[in-house]
Amino acid sequence: MGKQFKQLKLRNIEITDELFGEYVKKVSEKIISHQWKILNDQLDDAEPTYCIQNFRIAAQKESGQRKGVVFQDTDLYKWLEAVAYCLAAGKGKEYEPLADEVIDLIAMAQEGDGYLNTYYTVIAPQKKWSNLVEGHELYTSGHMIEAAVAYYQATKKEKFLNIAKKNADLICKVFGVKEGQMRGYPGHQEIELALVKLYRITGCRPYLETANYFIEERGKTPNYFVNEIEARGGYEFFSEFDDYDLEYSQAHIEPIRQTKAEGHAVREMYMCAAMADLAEELENKELSNTCSTIWDNLVNRRMYITGGIGSSGFRERFTTDYDLPNNTNYSETCASIGLMMFGQRMASVTKNAKYYDTVERALYNTVLAGINIEGDRYFYVNPLEVVPEFCTEHTYMDHVKPIRQKWFSVSCCPTNVARTIASLGQYIYAQDEEALYIHLFISSKAKTVIEDNEIEVNMKSKLLQNGCITIQVHATKSTSIKIRRPHYAVDEILWVNGEKAKVSVEKGYLIIHIGAGSSEIKIDFGVKAKWIAANKNVREDAGKVALMKGPLVYCLEEVDNEKYLSEVYVEANANVVEVEPMKALVGNIPTLSFEGIRIKNKHLDENQLYGVSGLEKVGTNLQAIPYCLWNNRGEGEMTIWQKARV
Amino acid sequence: MGKQFKQLKLRNIEITDELFGEYVKKVSEKIISHQWKILNDQLDDAEPTYCIQNFRIAAQKESGQRKGVVFQDTDLYKWLEAVAYCLAAGKGKEYEPLADEVIDLIAMAQEGDGYLNTYYTVIAPQKKWSNLVEGHELYTSGHMIEAAVAYYQATKKEKFLNIAKKNADLICKVFGVKEGQMRGYPGHQEIELALVKLYRITGCRPYLETANYFIEERGKTPNYFVNEIEARGGYEFFSEFDDYDLEYSQAHIEPIRQTKAEGHAVREMYMCAAMADLAEELENKELSNTCSTIWDNLVNRRMYITGGIGSSGFRERFTTDYDLPNNTNYSETCASIGLMMFGQRMASVTKNAKYYDTVERALYNTVLAGINIEGDRYFYVNPLEVVPEFCTEHTYMDHVKPIRQKWFSVSCCPTNVARTIASLGQYIYAQDEEALYIHLFISSKAKTVIEDNEIEVNMKSKLLQNGCITIQVHATKSTSIKIRRPHYAVDEILWVNGEKAKVSVEKGYLIIHIGAGSSEIKIDFGVKAKWIAANKNVREDAGKVALMKGPLVYCLEEVDNEKYLSEVYVEANANVVEVEPMKALVGNIPTLSFEGIRIKNKHLDENQLYGVSGLEKVGTNLQAIPYCLWNNRGEGEMTIWQKARV
């Protein structure tokens, strides 16, 4: 095990990026206040969340019925986490009083022993910890703890952290292998990574040990969940648990013996992220090997080109190797956020930059697609191909929304996107005792101190335009900068202070040594639009190509290319021309243009379902835009994979 | 309304066909005895049915628990119906004592008031008629009545018919609009068409009136089902009724106002068949127009090229226009049998031959695919494209079995296929006062009397080989023969007694007048293999072609063409060569051979999921066999729609 990556402080990172800067700005200027209204049910045309109201009821400040899903509290916690990241970055100061006030409310909703959950406190106090499979108590606590840690880091105020510690202390007391403790573990993982965060900030080892207990105990025989369900006699909250299988929540065998990405995708990602954390903290090589094995299965067999995961629309879950349908998939936004979290931690455990190829893939495509440019509408499900008229009841696309929604009845994604964008800096940079690491090429300014060396960085990225990155560094002493060499780099050219430099590549990093004072690193990654194909086992993509440029997956939209995108073919290596970015979109990213054909049937009349084939081809000019920006110009067809003519 | 078609008596039809003859023979020689063993749980390696045992328990000849699904009795009834058709055709005499014995058992299981249903009699006598949505009592009675009518027609024995009449009398008493009657109707339609059959054989008008009542009452507001479910507080038998919608059982509006094929496909077909019957019997033009409207929606928007219907794998149901996925569909064998029934009746109501194009499509493709050549394994689900490794838990193909099964826990299809094949003659011929009708070109001998004119026919069909049909007719008087002109006929040539004849075509029939004595009609329909395309709204088939010859849809199988059929492309109008029939298959049907290409990716290594495209083409020779014969040579990939290269 190497030395741990340390995060740079968010307050020391300023995102100046043409693309991400837009969204980061939206978080503090619009999204947080917009979501606050939703949490308070102040938006007439969004589904009520009852979120704040539930806390008021639990705090006995209001009477009435506690409503919403059992884990409704987490919307507030993720919102608070996003607020914390904004405050840390010196933005959204106006939300701090709101946050403090709602933290007071949370404190009042907490029970004397530290228990905190509006559902169980109000509705079923006698049933606490009795339905770990579905009840989401530990999951909810996990999000609370993450928010509290972030809020403490941002504000140094201890009130929320103390709520979290009190709750975590209770959990550490209730769960474990000692006599009198419950041998249970969460139905939806999340508490594990939260307890690691709490351990890291408090140094209090029981948090780490309980996190590790939850992973070690999970899936053991006799199976806790089997016994719990048997005792209860069936599902209580969610009808999908009617035919619950242990794989769904990765409780079929102990996690350390798992080899594939199985079950509910978000559960799997949160668990794997925690496992990587524990492997690092406990220097558990076996656990880190398990993480690698699952990772390899995930990214080489079960991931979409967009970094979307969980290909089944039925249970938001993984299915089997290479089952990657483009129009019926789930690919939940939260699952790709989980993939970013897992990848970030794998890079930390292994000190290998390759994991950030996937973090970047998920971020630039599925995660960013999860929110519209305006910042007030969201995708929960992220298909790679949409024909709106089939996204209707009873088809296999009935879970797919062809336009982003204001909110959802299970609304994990909107606040998750907000907290991820608000904390984006942590994915761009990292440091250890020896070097500053640059993982993502998102324009930003950062400063940090490494072993008394004060380092300032100003990265100007044209990755999405010409593939060139300029990094101005000022350091008080000489230092190493380790820059991730992305998977799409081709014959990259690197200049240090204007001179071409030959640098070594180690574990995916370009290693650059610079002296004290100011230096300028410039890299041309040779980024060009490329036609990508999928493994032949992915039957859905056979004979198809997708257009990528750098980390961006491109797509065709009806608004630019007319209806019936299913008729469209491209020559297998069609020449791609970069044209002006579309005005209605953001990020100043070139539109990609190329010639294609449409195959039409000249014999069939409109009302005929089948008839003698008379296929003929008609030339057409096609325009592709980044997938992450689709559906910002109205409802219509969209496709990423295009049929290739060879 | 024209005069009704009359069925020819099955005893007067002998199937001599190279293809269907094989299956007809199998029914009496093997299938009936095989299924009898299954109904008696005498096959060790098939799922137990408890079917006969349930009747023994209901008849108080045995104690124990009544088991199986609530409509388990229908397996026996459909078996008896198949036995009846065999006996009518002078075959399977050895089953008559078995049938008589089991009819005695049925009589003993019937209650004093005529009630007959092993589930409710044994398990829940106090709940009779209380769960029409799920309970299948009327559905079960319907199959019993159909069997009893067939058995009476075959044997002239009245015992079973009397059981049926007694049960039907009870139903007519219980249901209706008079005071004291229940205003309910069946959750699964079937009783309606059975009561029409019973009316036709008994002349007893209340049977017809109650059948009509069930159609007229259905879907009225206030809705019977809504009230029933509310009173019960949820589903009782089938978890899919947890989120039951009225469209599922076509109870959302009155059938006469329905315009689209909606809901569960078998329910819809059985209802439509009954509606067409009633339109004919009651000369109800409005009802027949409704049938036409639903039919048009069905065959022009919601039917597979194979005559498969019900494109959703989730609820065996219709979804939306043009939603016809090839690998995740249901296309239940029973639904296509229902489509044959509906089409047969529409032809009778309208005297238009076009409906038999669809009857033939369903029969030659999906229905025949429902059973293996050996006659002991069945498909319930009939996909158009299969990759076995994806037909697994959690994928959207998890309901698809890549090989035929011995039996099913819900096993409607095997006995349904048996009774359909055993009664095949009724689909080939019909008559009215003026003419003999030939609807299908299945080699057979038939005789009948039309208004004192004794007519004998010997049809020798080479439809699947060279498209030529020879029909020898002997009639005591001059007569008209109306021969369906199938949709695939091209510039057909017709000879009567060796002379080329020009004949008129009316409503899809070639009308041939022959004199008394012997005549020979010969028709060359100009049948050739043709590449067929689908409507552009069927996105799944865009840019694809399917090979048909006459009524047969062809497919590629892995065993003949290697794995990864998804790589295969054909030139849009590839020249098709007919080669020798495959020895392992039946029917002496030519294999179709043509050149294609495989598109392979030369850049990607086996473990890489995505990579820069390097598609290249490799020539390949392809062999296609009739879809109905697929999966008779082991498990493997199969596809009907092939990618076209234009």
Interface residues (C-beta under 8 A of the other chain):
Chain A: S239 D242 D243 V299 N300 R301 M303 I305 S311 S312 G313 F314 R315 R317 F318 T319 T320 Y322 D323 P325 T328 V387 E389 F390 T392 E393 H394 T395 Y396 K530 W531 I532 A533 A534 N535 K536 V538 R539 A542 G543 V545 A546 Y564 S566 E567 Y569 A572 N573 I597 I599 K600 N601 H603 L604 E606 N607 Q608 L609 Y610 G611 V612 S613 G614 L615 E616 K617 K643 A644 R645 V646
Chain B: S239 D242 D243 D245 V299 N300 R301 M303 I305 S311 S312 G313 F314 R315 R317 F318 T319 T320 Y322 D323 P325 T328 V387 E389 F390 T392 E393 H394 T395 Y396 K530 W531 I532 A533 A534 N535 K536 V538 R539 A542 G543 V545 A546 Y564 S566 E567 Y569 A572 N573 I597 I599 K600 N601 H603 L604 E606 N607 Q608 L609 Y610 G611 V612 S613 G614 L615 E616 K617 K643 A644 R645 V646
